[in-house]
Amino acid sequence: MSEENQQFAIQKTYLKDVSFESPNSPQSFTGEGWRPEINVQLNSSNHSIAQDTYEVVLDITVTAKHKEKTAFLVELKQAGIFTIAGFAEENLRGMLGAYCPETLFPFAREAISELIAKGGFPQLLLQPVNFNAIYTQQLEQQAAAQSEQKTAH
């Protein structure tokens, strides 16, 4: 397909699901030396909702532990609806697996930062993420798993 027929558009971004927990409040605020251990988990998924229209969901979980206890837990699903047309299948998969989650990440980062601050904790800004590298790594892992399955049979 020619590049002239290619189309990419963000139709909408929205919070699909969000949860904030502070299970050890108010004790979390009374200790000294706030140096939490932060764990961030990222996943993305996508599915077609109409011809050339896809929902992409970026799923982020942030857990902060301070002195062995969970200070806060944020679970967020930042979603978007994208129109993507005229791309080769391989490029389409890359856009859905890397480019769209990368587009959603700043919205998710802002929402997470606001939730944590509203929960009474110091602001947390998630570092930028290289979604292209993550997507490439996932493809390599899938290829390796398929290769292992073929050699096992």
ZIJOSUL-V545912 format. One record per backbone hydrogen bond with DSSP energy under -0.5 kcal/mol. CO is the residue of the C=O (numbers start at 0). NH is the residue of the N-H. Records with the same first field share a line. If there is no record, write none. Layout:
CO: NH, NH
This chain:
1: 4
2: 5
6: 84
8: 10, 82
11: 80
13: 15, 78
16: 76
18: 74
20: 72
21: 24
23: 27
25: 28, 29
26: 29, 30
32: 34
35: 37
36: 64
38: 62
40: 60
42: 58
44: 56
46: 54
49: 52
51: 83
52: 48, 49
53: 55, 81
54: 46
55: 79
56: 44, 58
57: 59, 77
58: 42
59: 75
60: 40
61: 73
62: 38, 64
63: 70, 71
64: 36
65: 68
68: 65
69: 23
71: 63
72: 20
73: 61
74: 18
75: 59, 77
76: 15, 16, 78
77: 57
78: 13
79: 55, 81
80: 10, 11
81: 53, 83
82: 8
84: 6
87: 91
88: 92
89: 93
90: 94
91: 95
92: 96
93: 97, 98
94: 99
97: 101
98: 102
99: 103
100: 104
101: 105
103: 106, 107
104: 108
105: 109
106: 110
107: 111
108: 112
109: 113
110: 114
111: 115
112: 116
113: 117
114: 118
115: 120
116: 119
123: 125
128: 130
129: 133
130: 134
131: 135
132: 136
133: 137
134: 138
135: 139
136: 140
137: 141
138: 142
139: 143
140: 144
141: 145
142: 146
143: 147
144: 148
145: 149
146: 150
147: 151
148: 152
